[in-house]
Amino acid sequence: MSKIGKRPIPIPEGVTVRVEDDRVIVEGPLGKLETRYEPEFVEIEVADGEVRVHRKGDRAVFRARHGLYRALIANMVRGVKEKWERRLLIQGLGYKARMEGKTLVMELGFSHPVRFPVPDDVEIEVPDNNTIIVRGIDKQRVGQVAADIRKFRPPDPYHGKGIRYADEVVRLRPGKAGVKTG
């Protein structure tokens, strides 16, 4: 039995979970999230203040979806109660970020500033020049927006410059060694 899939998901106060046909709808104080699931693989039951996911078979495809849908629903329940957050750090001489209305403007060593329009379903905060915080109720969306921002200037393995996640460890490579000049 899946260690993740068999654990029930407690529903906190103020959050409602509904299962309709092939959709799971979670509503809470911060908003509403909805996802589709495959009823031929799993059965989702809401009772006694918790959500349980049961698989309909024991083959690998059933076991895989068992843990997947349990994790997705747990992320939705947590997201509508408290927002997901991803922190990005900018490192490099002259590299910085700022907000201009609904646009994130970053100076990343290019000849021009990089402009990133903030999507409606997430919020971006820039507490100082070198920190970007992405928040939202959908964990998958927050992670994708953070990855899109990081993609503008990923961390350089030789100098460490670029945009990295706050919990990311960038192992620096040694430069050229033992090069003899003329």
Rosetta blueprint (number, residue, H / E / L):
1 M L
2 S L
3 K L
4 I L
5 G L
6 K L
7 R L
8 P L
9 I E
10 P E
11 I L
12 P L
13 E L
14 G L
15 V L
16 T E
17 V E
18 R E
19 V E
20 E E
21 D L
22 D L
23 R E
24 V E
25 I E
26 V E
27 E E
28 G E
29 P L
30 L L
31 G E
32 K E
33 L E
34 E E
35 T E
36 R E
37 Y L
38 E L
39 P L
40 E L
41 F L
42 V E
43 E E
44 I E
45 E E
46 V E
47 A E
48 D L
49 G L
50 E E
51 V E
52 R E
53 V E
54 H E
55 R E
56 K L
57 G L
58 D L
59 R L
60 A H
61 V H
62 F H
63 R H
64 A H
65 R H
66 H H
67 G H
68 L H
69 Y H
70 R H
71 A H
72 L H
73 I H
74 A H
75 N H
76 M H
77 V H
78 R H
79 G H
80 V H
81 K H
82 E L
83 K L
84 W E
85 E E
86 R E
87 R E
88 L E
89 L E
90 I E
91 Q E
92 G L
93 L L
94 G L
95 Y L
96 K E
97 A E
98 R E
99 M E
100 E E
101 G L
102 K L
103 T E
104 L E
105 V E
106 M E
107 E E
108 L L
109 G L
110 F L
111 S L
112 H L
113 P L
114 V E
115 R E
116 F E
117 P E
118 V L
119 P L
120 D L
121 D L
122 V E
123 E E
124 I E
125 E E
126 V E
127 P E
128 D E
129 N L
130 N L
131 T E
132 I E
133 I E
134 V E
135 R E
136 G E
137 I L
138 D L
139 K H
140 Q H
141 R H
142 V H
143 G H
144 Q H
145 V H
146 A H
147 A H
148 D H
149 I H
150 R H
151 K L
152 F L
153 R L
154 P L
155 P L
156 D L
157 P L
158 Y L
159 H L
160 G L
161 K L
162 G E
163 I E
164 R E
165 Y E
166 A L
167 D L
168 E L
169 V L
170 V L
171 R L
172 L L
173 R L
174 P L
175 G L
176 K L
177 A L
178 G L
179 V L
180 K L
181 T L
182 G L
